[in-house]
Amino acid sequence: MTDSAPPPARATPAQIARLGSFSTCEISDALIKLGHPTGGFVPDLEKFSGEEGARVVGEAFTVEVCQLLLWRDNVTVAHSLGEQMVDTRTKEAPKLEEHFIDLVAPDSIVFISTPHPSLGGLLATSLHYKGVKGVMISGRCRDLAELRALGLPVFARGHSTLGQSPFTRPSRVQIPLSISPAPSPSSSSSSPELDFPPTTIQPFDLIIADLDGVVVVRPGEVESVCDLAQRGREVDERCRGDLEQGKGVKETFKKHRGK
């Protein structure tokens, strides 16, 4: 008989509320001070729907989407869909017995790792009425008019006219996700030290999203992050007060930041 794995650590409602009082920038600054090289930043996500200026915070419900079809190289517009695609279905890829939307808990933030569009108006409608706080997609969304009419906060790398089928299918939920930046045409393989490292998102990690972007915080670090963010906010307010009086940036930062 083997021991079952202990349940993952989770933040309390009070901790979640406290974390949500800080901006993503304040939280990233705190995480940098705690030694996180990425500051918890989840790159390349921008807001496509939700109340303007609103901040969302909640526990992550992670979803992994696997790729089913790949585009061939050098296709032409005249080719049929079947000719343009390469079938890469594999029996090894896990399959969910239920639709992932039906597994999501209220008040969570759904984080989807996908190579193609994986959220449109109908799925967003179900999530909205389940009481989900938002959706983060390391891929694309669609049906923007419907998403915006719902008011559901959706952050993604882009949007598309294409849906999930026949390109992808949900494969696993509540597993760790490793989110890497989108490839950049200007990036140089000869300078790997300039690459932004992947950001890992665990189930029940805290996701914070606002106008500046998306950040992830481990439940066990919430108190330390909030304490540092509060101190950073107070220092910034003192700096702002001096700058509003016309004092120099160098002297102001030295006085309040010590540098």
Backbone bond lengths (Angstrom), bond angles and torsions (degrees), N, CA, C in turn:
res aa  C-N    CA-C-N  psi(-1)  N-CA   C-N-CA  omega(-1)  CA-C   N-CA-C  phi
1 M - - - 1.463 - - 1.533 109.03 -
2 T 1.314 116.66 129.33 1.464 120.99 -178.90 1.516 110.34 -105.02
3 D 1.314 115.00 148.78 1.457 119.84 178.04 1.518 109.61 -74.16
4 S 1.323 116.39 138.01 1.462 119.86 176.92 1.520 109.30 -75.41
5 A 1.327 115.30 151.97 1.466 120.09 -179.64 1.523 109.65 -66.40
6 P 1.325 117.11 141.41 1.466 119.35 178.90 1.523 110.31 -65.53
7 P 1.319 117.72 149.54 1.466 119.42 178.11 1.518 110.74 -63.81
8 P 1.334 117.26 148.46 1.471 119.62 -179.42 1.520 111.38 -65.20
9 A 1.326 114.91 148.34 1.465 119.57 177.02 1.521 109.52 -64.53
10 R 1.323 115.71 143.17 1.466 120.00 179.73 1.524 109.37 -133.82
11 A 1.308 114.66 145.87 1.462 120.46 177.43 1.523 109.79 -76.30
12 T 1.322 115.96 154.13 1.459 120.77 176.49 1.531 109.54 -81.60
13 P 1.335 117.61 159.95 1.468 119.31 175.81 1.525 112.81 -55.42
14 A 1.334 117.04 -36.91 1.467 119.87 179.03 1.524 111.02 -65.87
15 Q 1.328 116.88 -39.54 1.463 120.22 178.07 1.526 111.26 -65.85
16 I 1.324 116.30 -40.51 1.467 120.25 178.85 1.520 110.36 -62.77
17 A 1.329 115.99 -43.16 1.465 119.82 179.29 1.525 111.21 -64.48
18 R 1.324 116.74 -41.14 1.470 119.68 179.75 1.527 110.88 -64.45
19 L 1.325 116.73 -44.12 1.464 119.91 179.09 1.524 110.98 -61.00
20 G 1.324 116.17 -36.84 1.458 120.60 -179.30 1.513 114.37 -69.48
21 S 1.332 117.61 -8.05 1.466 120.17 177.61 1.525 111.94 -83.26
22 F 1.334 116.92 -6.53 1.465 120.94 -179.54 1.522 110.40 -109.87
23 S 1.325 115.28 150.03 1.461 120.23 177.66 1.523 110.23 -75.37
24 T 1.324 115.98 162.84 1.463 119.64 176.96 1.527 111.12 -62.36
25 C 1.323 116.94 -32.70 1.472 119.69 178.39 1.527 110.86 -66.13
26 E 1.331 116.73 -43.98 1.468 120.26 178.81 1.527 110.64 -63.03
27 I 1.329 116.06 -38.80 1.463 120.37 -179.47 1.527 110.82 -68.98
28 S 1.322 117.28 -42.85 1.467 119.83 177.65 1.524 111.50 -61.32
29 D 1.330 116.66 -41.73 1.469 119.88 177.36 1.527 110.78 -58.63
30 A 1.337 115.93 -41.88 1.464 119.99 179.55 1.524 111.18 -65.66
31 L 1.325 117.12 -41.50 1.462 120.52 -179.83 1.526 111.86 -66.42
32 I 1.320 116.82 -35.53 1.468 119.95 175.20 1.525 109.72 -61.15
33 K 1.332 116.76 -43.08 1.465 120.49 179.23 1.526 111.73 -64.89
34 L 1.330 116.42 -26.47 1.463 120.70 178.14 1.528 112.32 -85.05
35 G 1.327 116.29 1.05 1.458 119.64 175.19 1.510 116.18 97.83
36 H 1.337 117.74 9.50 1.463 120.44 177.23 1.529 109.30 -84.99
37 P 1.323 118.47 114.89 1.470 119.90 -173.73 1.520 114.27 -64.61
38 T 1.335 117.60 -26.71 1.468 120.06 -179.57 1.522 112.80 -94.24
39 G 1.337 117.56 -6.67 1.456 119.84 -175.77 1.516 113.18 62.48
40 G 1.344 116.74 21.62 1.458 120.87 179.79 1.511 114.69 73.46
41 F 1.330 116.56 4.25 1.463 120.95 -174.89 1.528 111.20 -69.78
42 V 1.340 115.99 130.92 1.462 122.10 173.52 1.525 106.92 -99.69
43 P 1.330 118.41 108.27 1.465 120.41 -168.23 1.522 114.72 -73.53
44 D 1.332 114.08 155.16 1.469 124.03 165.97 1.527 115.53 73.77
45 L 1.320 119.04 11.80 1.461 120.27 178.47 1.523 109.89 -98.22
46 E 1.323 116.31 130.81 1.456 120.84 176.24 1.524 109.82 -125.66
47 K 1.314 115.10 157.33 1.459 120.74 -174.51 1.520 111.01 -82.90
48 F 1.347 115.80 131.02 1.456 121.14 178.57 1.522 113.03 -114.26
49 S 1.315 118.15 -18.93 1.465 120.28 177.73 1.517 109.36 -157.30
50 G 1.338 115.00 166.42 1.457 120.97 -176.80 1.514 110.69 114.32
51 E 1.312 115.97 162.81 1.464 121.72 -178.38 1.526 110.71 -58.99
52 E 1.318 115.38 132.30 1.461 120.16 -178.43 1.529 110.65 -63.31
53 G 1.320 115.67 131.26 1.458 120.81 177.51 1.513 115.02 80.85
54 A 1.341 117.76 -5.19 1.467 119.93 -177.27 1.526 111.07 -78.05
55 R 1.317 115.34 151.13 1.464 122.10 176.37 1.520 108.04 -111.78
56 V 1.326 116.53 138.64 1.460 119.97 177.45 1.523 108.92 -119.38
57 V 1.327 115.71 144.45 1.460 121.30 178.32 1.520 108.02 -145.54
58 G 1.314 116.41 138.54 1.452 120.21 179.56 1.514 111.10 -178.33
59 E 1.334 115.52 175.82 1.458 121.48 179.80 1.524 110.69 -79.15
60 A 1.321 115.31 142.32 1.463 120.60 -178.65 1.524 111.20 -77.66
61 F 1.328 114.92 132.88 1.469 122.76 165.63 1.518 105.19 -112.73
62 T 1.333 117.26 110.25 1.460 120.29 -170.63 1.527 111.95 -92.19
63 V 1.329 114.98 143.95 1.468 122.20 -179.77 1.525 108.73 -134.63
64 E 1.321 116.48 125.24 1.463 121.59 174.68 1.525 108.87 -101.86
65 V 1.326 115.96 127.44 1.464 121.99 178.82 1.518 108.30 -111.62
66 C 1.341 117.49 129.05 1.459 120.39 -179.41 1.522 110.46 -98.06
67 Q 1.305 115.57 155.13 1.464 121.86 -178.00 1.523 109.93 -89.01
68 L 1.346 116.05 136.12 1.455 121.32 179.05 1.515 112.84 -106.09
69 L 1.326 116.79 -35.45 1.460 120.99 -175.13 1.515 110.41 -128.86
70 L 1.301 116.41 140.05 1.460 122.53 176.86 1.519 109.44 -117.79
71 W 1.321 115.73 142.38 1.463 119.79 175.35 1.519 109.98 -71.80
72 R 1.340 115.77 140.23 1.465 120.43 172.03 1.524 109.45 -74.45
73 D 1.312 116.77 158.77 1.461 121.27 173.66 1.518 110.15 -76.77
74 N 1.340 115.61 145.97 1.459 122.29 171.27 1.525 113.49 59.22
75 V 1.336 117.48 41.23 1.459 119.62 176.76 1.515 109.24 -79.38
76 T 1.324 116.37 161.53 1.454 121.74 176.38 1.506 109.36 -116.87
77 V 1.322 115.82 160.49 1.461 120.45 -178.40 1.516 111.15 -62.90
78 A 1.351 118.11 -27.73 1.454 121.63 -176.38 1.521 112.99 -72.39
79 H 1.324 117.54 -18.05 1.460 119.79 -178.28 1.527 110.88 -68.91
80 S 1.311 116.02 149.86 1.461 120.11 176.14 1.520 109.24 -76.08
81 L 1.327 115.94 165.22 1.463 120.29 -179.97 1.515 110.78 -57.20
82 G 1.348 116.37 -44.09 1.452 119.83 -178.93 1.511 113.11 -62.77
83 E 1.310 117.36 -34.14 1.458 120.73 179.66 1.520 111.65 -76.22
84 Q 1.306 116.65 -26.81 1.460 120.21 -177.69 1.523 112.60 -80.61
85 M 1.310 116.54 -17.22 1.448 120.54 -172.76 1.520 112.17 -108.17
86 V 1.303 115.38 149.25 1.456 122.24 172.19 1.527 107.74 -111.26
87 D 1.323 116.76 123.67 1.460 120.98 -179.06 1.524 109.70 -76.45
88 T 1.320 116.56 119.03 1.469 120.89 -179.43 1.529 111.35 -119.35
89 R 1.345 116.48 27.30 1.459 119.41 178.31 1.527 109.69 -61.15
90 T 1.313 114.99 141.82 1.461 119.14 -179.62 1.522 109.70 -139.57
91 K 1.321 115.66 138.93 1.455 120.21 179.38 1.520 111.36 -70.67
92 E 1.344 115.60 -17.95 1.463 118.84 -177.83 1.525 112.77 -73.91
93 A 1.321 117.65 -25.53 1.469 120.21 -178.58 1.526 109.60 -69.14
94 P 1.326 118.30 125.14 1.467 120.21 -179.33 1.527 111.87 -59.97
95 K 1.322 115.03 152.22 1.459 120.84 177.50 1.524 109.10 -123.70
96 L 1.315 115.76 141.80 1.463 120.88 177.44 1.521 110.06 -83.54
97 E 1.325 116.09 140.16 1.459 119.90 176.82 1.521 111.19 -77.59
98 E 1.322 116.51 -27.25 1.461 121.52 178.28 1.524 109.45 -118.90
99 H 1.326 116.00 162.47 1.461 118.48 174.84 1.520 108.58 -68.93
100 F 1.321 116.47 136.65 1.468 118.92 -175.15 1.523 112.20 -60.33
101 I 1.314 117.51 -30.40 1.468 120.28 179.05 1.524 110.76 -60.02
102 D 1.339 116.51 -37.38 1.463 120.54 -178.04 1.527 112.60 -72.70
103 L 1.318 117.51 -11.85 1.464 121.64 -179.55 1.525 113.00 -94.61
104 V 1.322 116.58 -12.59 1.466 121.03 -174.70 1.524 110.66 -73.48
105 A 1.326 116.00 136.68 1.463 121.30 178.62 1.525 110.78 -88.03
106 P 1.336 117.99 147.13 1.470 120.65 174.38 1.528 110.87 -57.90
107 D 1.319 115.67 153.86 1.471 124.28 177.12 1.528 113.46 71.18
108 S 1.313 118.04 2.40 1.463 119.60 177.53 1.526 110.25 -89.57
109 I 1.330 115.47 169.70 1.459 122.16 171.72 1.522 106.88 -115.33
110 V 1.320 116.26 118.83 1.459 121.28 -177.98 1.525 109.03 -78.80
111 F 1.321 116.52 126.21 1.462 120.80 176.15 1.523 108.17 -115.94
112 I 1.340 116.04 116.44 1.460 122.44 -174.89 1.521 109.88 -109.56
113 S 1.324 116.10 123.50 1.460 121.75 173.16 1.519 107.59 -99.81
114 T 1.326 117.24 115.16 1.462 120.75 -171.82 1.519 111.34 -149.58
115 P 1.332 117.76 146.29 1.461 120.15 175.83 1.521 113.29 -86.14
116 H 1.330 117.96 -7.66 1.464 121.56 -176.71 1.530 109.21 -144.75
117 P 1.351 118.61 177.03 1.464 120.35 177.20 1.524 111.61 -55.93
118 S 1.322 116.87 137.24 1.460 121.11 -177.63 1.516 113.09 -139.69
119 L 1.324 117.99 7.17 1.462 119.57 178.62 1.520 109.45 -146.58
120 G 1.340 114.90 127.12 1.452 121.47 174.98 1.515 110.45 -131.36
121 G 1.318 116.10 -163.74 1.453 121.06 -172.24 1.514 115.12 -62.58
122 L 1.338 118.37 -41.46 1.462 120.24 -175.96 1.528 111.63 -69.19
123 L 1.324 116.73 -46.50 1.467 119.07 178.46 1.523 111.00 -64.68
124 A 1.325 116.25 -38.29 1.466 119.72 178.00 1.521 111.09 -64.47
125 T 1.331 116.84 -36.20 1.468 120.37 177.67 1.523 110.66 -60.63
126 S 1.335 116.44 -46.49 1.462 119.99 178.99 1.525 111.35 -61.18
127 L 1.330 116.88 -44.81 1.463 120.08 -179.98 1.523 111.67 -63.36
128 H 1.324 115.90 -41.44 1.468 120.13 -179.33 1.522 110.71 -59.88
129 Y 1.330 116.71 -45.73 1.462 119.56 -176.47 1.525 112.74 -81.24
130 K 1.317 117.77 -8.77 1.469 121.32 169.56 1.523 111.38 -82.06
131 G 1.337 116.64 -12.42 1.457 120.08 180.00 1.509 113.99 89.86
132 V 1.336 116.93 22.29 1.465 120.42 176.28 1.525 109.34 -70.53
133 K 1.332 116.77 142.76 1.469 120.53 -175.50 1.519 113.53 -81.19
134 G 1.321 117.57 -25.64 1.456 119.59 -179.14 1.512 110.92 176.89
135 V 1.339 115.37 173.25 1.462 122.13 179.70 1.523 108.88 -134.05
136 M 1.330 116.87 131.67 1.458 123.38 175.36 1.528 107.38 -116.04
137 I 1.326 117.23 131.64 1.464 121.05 -175.00 1.523 109.78 -130.33
138 S 1.327 116.65 118.87 1.462 119.06 173.12 1.530 107.72 -85.31
139 G 1.301 114.71 55.55 1.454 125.30 -178.16 1.516 106.93 -171.12
140 R 1.315 117.02 -147.24 1.460 120.55 -175.86 1.523 111.99 -115.71
141 C 1.319 115.36 156.84 1.454 122.45 172.02 1.531 108.38 -114.88
142 R 1.328 117.08 176.10 1.462 120.53 174.20 1.527 109.00 -149.45
143 D 1.349 116.05 -177.06 1.470 121.94 -177.89 1.527 111.03 57.65
144 L 1.318 116.10 52.54 1.462 120.54 -174.60 1.520 112.66 -59.22
145 A 1.332 117.60 -39.47 1.466 119.77 -179.39 1.524 110.62 -60.59
146 E 1.329 116.92 -40.77 1.461 120.55 179.39 1.527 111.07 -68.98
147 L 1.318 116.74 -42.13 1.468 119.71 178.83 1.522 110.73 -60.30
148 R 1.326 115.90 -43.35 1.465 119.81 -177.85 1.514 111.82 -71.33
149 A 1.329 117.70 -32.75 1.465 120.26 176.26 1.526 110.88 -66.14
150 L 1.323 116.87 -36.14 1.464 120.82 177.61 1.522 111.85 -69.18
151 G 1.335 116.47 -33.92 1.460 120.58 -175.11 1.510 113.46 81.28
152 L 1.340 117.14 9.89 1.461 120.40 179.24 1.522 109.62 -73.63
153 P 1.333 118.78 124.96 1.464 119.80 177.76 1.530 111.14 -64.92
154 V 1.315 116.22 120.25 1.465 122.09 178.01 1.525 108.54 -128.22
155 F 1.325 116.14 123.14 1.461 123.20 175.04 1.527 107.18 -114.03
156 A 1.328 117.15 134.25 1.462 120.94 -178.01 1.520 109.95 -151.36
157 R 1.333 115.48 173.17 1.463 120.46 177.57 1.523 112.08 -82.09
158 G 1.311 116.37 -16.37 1.454 120.27 -179.74 1.512 109.37 176.52
159 H 1.337 116.17 -173.21 1.461 119.64 176.44 1.517 109.23 -135.32
160 S 1.334 116.19 167.10 1.453 121.46 -171.13 1.519 109.56 -153.66
161 T 1.326 116.18 168.11 1.467 121.24 170.19 1.520 110.82 -91.52
162 L 1.322 118.00 -12.41 1.460 122.43 -174.50 1.519 111.69 -86.31
163 G 1.319 115.28 148.90 1.454 121.29 177.45 1.517 111.85 -99.59
164 Q 1.320 115.19 -167.90 1.459 120.96 -176.69 1.528 112.05 -71.92
165 S 1.319 116.72 -47.53 1.462 121.90 -179.50 1.529 110.54 -85.55
166 P 1.336 118.49 139.75 1.471 130.36 4.85 1.528 113.39 -97.58
167 F 1.315 116.71 19.95 1.460 119.77 -170.38 1.525 113.98 -82.41
168 T 1.315 116.99 -38.86 1.463 120.75 -173.09 1.523 110.57 -142.54
169 R 1.315 115.68 170.04 1.465 121.47 167.71 1.519 108.76 -150.07
170 P 1.338 117.51 146.48 1.464 120.15 174.85 1.526 109.91 -60.61
171 S 1.319 116.47 138.59 1.457 120.46 -175.16 1.525 112.89 -116.87
172 R 1.348 117.13 -49.54 1.464 120.26 -177.37 1.523 110.13 -142.88
173 V 1.322 115.83 154.56 1.463 120.83 176.52 1.520 109.75 -127.88
174 Q 1.331 114.34 158.28 1.466 122.75 177.05 1.529 112.15 54.37
175 I 1.349 114.05 48.99 1.459 121.68 172.95 1.528 107.87 -124.69
176 P 1.344 118.68 159.73 1.464 119.67 175.66 1.528 110.92 -64.15
177 L 1.320 116.04 139.30 1.462 122.38 176.94 1.522 109.12 -116.21
178 S 1.312 116.79 137.18 1.461 122.13 174.97 1.521 107.73 -108.95
179 I 1.331 116.25 113.35 1.457 122.00 -174.25 1.524 109.25 -106.27
180 S 1.322 116.00 115.40 1.465 121.91 178.32 1.520 109.79 -101.03
181 P 1.326 117.65 155.32 1.462 120.15 176.69 1.520 110.96 -61.74
182 A 1.326 116.17 152.15 1.456 120.39 174.46 1.520 109.19 -63.88
183 P 1.336 118.07 141.47 1.470 120.00 179.01 1.519 111.37 -58.39
184 S 1.313 116.08 138.56 1.460 121.24 179.59 1.516 109.79 -110.81
185 P 1.337 117.95 132.68 1.465 119.92 178.61 1.523 112.87 -59.59
186 S 1.331 116.32 -25.15 1.463 120.08 -177.17 1.517 113.17 -90.12
187 S 1.356 117.00 -4.96 1.460 119.05 -177.93 1.519 110.27 -71.39
188 S 1.319 115.74 146.44 1.463 121.41 -177.49 1.516 109.87 -114.21
189 S 1.336 115.92 124.97 1.460 119.65 178.78 1.520 111.92 -67.39
190 S 1.342 116.67 -16.02 1.463 120.09 179.95 1.517 112.27 -82.47
191 S 1.340 116.64 -4.44 1.465 120.22 -179.72 1.521 110.06 -126.31
192 P 1.344 118.07 64.54 1.465 120.06 -176.70 1.518 112.99 -63.20
193 E 1.339 117.45 -23.40 1.462 119.14 -178.60 1.523 111.56 -67.60
194 L 1.349 116.62 -16.09 1.457 120.10 179.61 1.522 111.68 -87.67
195 D 1.340 117.68 -9.43 1.453 121.05 -177.84 1.527 110.35 -71.95
196 F 1.341 115.68 140.22 1.460 120.91 176.48 1.523 107.93 -79.88
197 P 1.323 118.71 127.05 1.465 120.18 -176.37 1.521 111.68 -69.43
198 P 1.333 117.18 157.68 1.463 120.28 177.76 1.526 111.39 -62.83
199 T 1.306 115.73 151.76 1.461 122.66 174.66 1.520 108.29 -108.30
200 T 1.327 116.91 126.65 1.461 121.23 -179.81 1.522 110.26 -94.52
201 I 1.328 115.37 134.50 1.465 121.53 177.93 1.520 108.14 -120.84
202 Q 1.322 115.74 119.27 1.456 122.58 179.44 1.530 109.59 -98.04
203 P 1.339 117.53 152.83 1.460 119.02 171.84 1.531 110.74 -54.36
204 F 1.307 115.88 136.08 1.467 124.89 178.96 1.523 113.92 73.91
205 D 1.339 118.04 3.45 1.463 118.38 164.87 1.521 108.40 -59.32
206 L 1.325 116.47 158.64 1.458 119.52 178.81 1.521 109.86 -95.13
207 I 1.316 115.39 128.92 1.456 123.02 177.89 1.522 108.13 -105.73
208 I 1.323 116.30 130.18 1.466 122.15 175.64 1.523 106.88 -123.25
209 A 1.330 116.27 130.61 1.463 120.59 -178.28 1.518 109.49 -138.01
210 D 1.329 115.52 135.06 1.461 120.68 176.19 1.522 108.85 -151.15
211 L 1.320 116.00 -162.08 1.457 121.02 -175.75 1.524 112.84 -58.46
212 D 1.328 117.12 -29.76 1.464 120.93 -176.72 1.521 114.07 -85.37
213 G 1.323 118.23 -18.26 1.454 119.22 179.56 1.513 112.75 144.00
214 V 1.334 114.80 -157.81 1.465 122.26 -173.36 1.530 109.26 -125.68
215 V 1.333 115.64 135.66 1.466 122.44 -178.36 1.523 108.47 -133.45
216 V 1.339 116.54 147.40 1.458 121.83 177.31 1.523 109.56 -118.57
217 V 1.346 115.80 140.26 1.470 122.61 -179.86 1.523 108.63 -131.79
218 R 1.324 116.97 134.09 1.461 121.41 175.00 1.533 109.84 -70.49
219 P 1.332 118.25 142.01 1.466 120.32 -179.31 1.523 113.53 -55.50
220 G 1.334 117.08 -37.88 1.455 120.23 -177.71 1.513 114.59 -71.29
221 E 1.331 117.57 -9.05 1.461 121.00 -178.03 1.526 112.77 -109.13
222 V 1.308 117.38 3.97 1.467 120.03 -174.47 1.521 111.88 -58.67
223 E 1.325 117.58 -47.84 1.464 120.00 -176.40 1.525 111.42 -63.72
224 S 1.330 116.72 -43.97 1.470 119.67 178.85 1.517 111.06 -63.71
225 V 1.320 116.60 -41.74 1.467 120.65 179.09 1.524 110.44 -62.81
226 C 1.317 116.99 -45.63 1.468 120.34 -178.48 1.527 111.63 -65.08
227 D 1.330 116.90 -40.84 1.464 119.71 179.03 1.527 110.94 -61.92
228 L 1.333 116.51 -45.21 1.463 120.14 179.42 1.523 111.53 -68.08
229 A 1.323 116.62 -38.83 1.465 119.95 179.00 1.521 110.93 -64.48
230 Q 1.330 117.25 -37.72 1.460 120.48 178.39 1.521 110.95 -65.51
231 R 1.327 116.58 -43.75 1.464 119.54 178.19 1.526 110.71 -64.44
232 G 1.310 116.59 -41.16 1.457 120.01 177.89 1.512 112.35 -62.41
233 R 1.331 116.31 -38.75 1.471 120.33 178.13 1.522 110.61 -63.52
234 E 1.325 117.10 -43.18 1.467 120.64 -179.39 1.526 111.47 -64.35
235 V 1.332 116.52 -40.15 1.467 120.06 177.22 1.523 110.37 -64.11
236 D 1.319 116.87 -43.75 1.466 120.57 179.86 1.526 111.50 -62.56
237 E 1.317 116.77 -36.90 1.469 119.67 179.08 1.526 110.76 -65.91
238 R 1.323 116.43 -38.99 1.465 118.84 177.30 1.528 110.66 -66.60
239 C 1.316 116.12 -40.17 1.474 119.70 176.35 1.524 110.57 -62.05
240 R 1.311 116.36 -44.54 1.464 120.32 -178.80 1.525 110.97 -60.81
241 G 1.333 116.12 -41.17 1.460 119.39 179.50 1.519 112.16 -59.97
242 D 1.326 116.83 -42.65 1.467 120.08 178.71 1.523 111.54 -68.84
243 L 1.327 117.13 -40.93 1.465 120.37 -179.32 1.524 111.45 -65.65
244 E 1.332 116.66 -34.46 1.467 120.06 176.99 1.523 111.88 -67.05
245 Q 1.327 116.70 -21.50 1.465 121.21 176.33 1.524 112.02 -89.41
246 G 1.332 116.20 4.27 1.455 120.40 176.32 1.509 115.21 88.14
247 K 1.318 118.23 9.22 1.460 120.25 179.51 1.527 110.20 -72.82
248 G 1.318 117.16 154.83 1.452 122.45 -176.82 1.520 112.81 -69.69
249 V 1.325 115.24 151.85 1.459 120.51 -179.52 1.526 110.85 -65.20
250 K 1.333 117.17 -44.54 1.464 120.34 -176.95 1.522 111.47 -60.96
251 E 1.330 116.48 -49.04 1.464 119.12 -178.49 1.523 111.40 -67.57
252 T 1.335 116.24 -35.13 1.466 120.14 179.92 1.521 111.12 -66.34
253 F 1.332 116.18 -47.26 1.462 119.40 -179.43 1.526 111.35 -65.83
254 K 1.320 116.89 -37.18 1.466 119.66 178.55 1.524 110.67 -65.63
255 K 1.313 115.87 -38.13 1.461 120.72 -178.17 1.527 111.64 -68.29
256 H 1.333 116.62 -45.14 1.463 119.88 -171.94 1.525 114.02 -101.66
257 R 1.321 116.05 -29.33 1.465 119.43 -179.61 1.523 112.77 -102.88
258 G 1.323 115.73 -12.84 1.452 119.53 -179.42 1.504 114.13 77.23
259 K 1.335 116.54 18.52 1.469 119.28 177.80 1.515 110.06 -155.84
